[in-house]
Amino acid sequence: MKLIFKSIPLMFLLLIGLALTAQASEDKQATDYMPSLMTETPLEGRMLAMKMVRKTIGAIQPDPAIKMAVRLQYQDNPQLLLYSAELVAIEFKTIAIANNYWR
């Protein structure tokens, strides 16, 4: 229960960032950092998954000061770090499927 209350400020900051980013993204064109989900190896797929998560967080919250403030909250909390790893795993699953599991 305490974890839920601790993650509420994080979610609030991300939602604020999402609103600000939505407006900012209308003002400038996004760079295509991911032209394809196809990769040669599972390691390249994992690296792409990590990049996708980083870019998603960066799009939601572009302000480095706010990201650093949030990082200070989760750097010592193993559960919040596991949530980050879960996001990478979800993206990696999508990439693995797109690559037919590198068969």
FENJOQUI-V178896 format. One record per backbone hydrogen bond with DSSP energy under -0.5 kcal/mol. NH is the residue of the N-H (numbers start at 1). CO is the residue of the C=O. E is the energy in kcal/mol with one decimal. If there is no record, write none. Layout:
# FENJOQUI-V178896
[[NH:CO:E] [NH:CO:E]]
This chain:
# FENJOQUI-V178896
[[5:1:-1.6] [6:2:-2.1] [7:3:-2.0] [8:4:-0.9] [9:5:-0.6] [10:6:-0.6] [11:7:-2.4] [12:8:-2.5] [13:9:-2.5] [14:10:-2.3] [15:11:-2.4] [16:12:-2.2] [17:13:-2.4] [18:14:-2.4] [19:15:-2.0] [20:16:-2.2] [21:17:-2.8] [22:18:-2.4] [23:19:-1.4] [24:20:-2.2] [25:21:-3.2] [26:22:-1.0] [27:23:-0.8] [27:24:-0.7] [28:24:-1.1] [33:31:-1.4] [45:41:-1.9] [46:42:-2.6] [47:43:-2.5] [48:44:-2.3] [49:45:-2.3] [50:46:-2.4] [51:47:-2.2] [52:48:-2.6] [53:49:-2.1] [54:50:-2.5] [55:51:-2.9] [56:52:-2.2] [57:53:-2.7] [58:54:-2.6] [59:55:-2.1] [60:56:-2.2] [61:57:-3.0] [64:62:-0.7] [67:63:-2.2] [68:64:-2.3] [69:65:-2.0] [70:66:-2.4] [71:67:-2.5] [72:68:-2.1] [73:69:-0.9] [73:70:-0.7] [74:70:-1.8] [75:71:-2.2] [77:74:-1.5] [78:76:-0.7] [81:77:-1.9] [82:78:-2.1] [83:79:-1.5] [84:80:-1.4] [85:81:-2.0] [86:82:-2.2] [87:83:-1.7] [88:84:-1.7] [89:85:-2.3] [90:86:-2.2] [91:87:-2.1] [92:88:-2.8] [93:89:-2.2] [94:90:-1.7] [95:91:-2.1] [96:92:-3.0] [97:93:-2.3] [98:94:-2.2] [99:95:-1.7] [100:97:-1.8] [101:96:-3.4] [102:99:-1.8] [103:100:-1.3]]
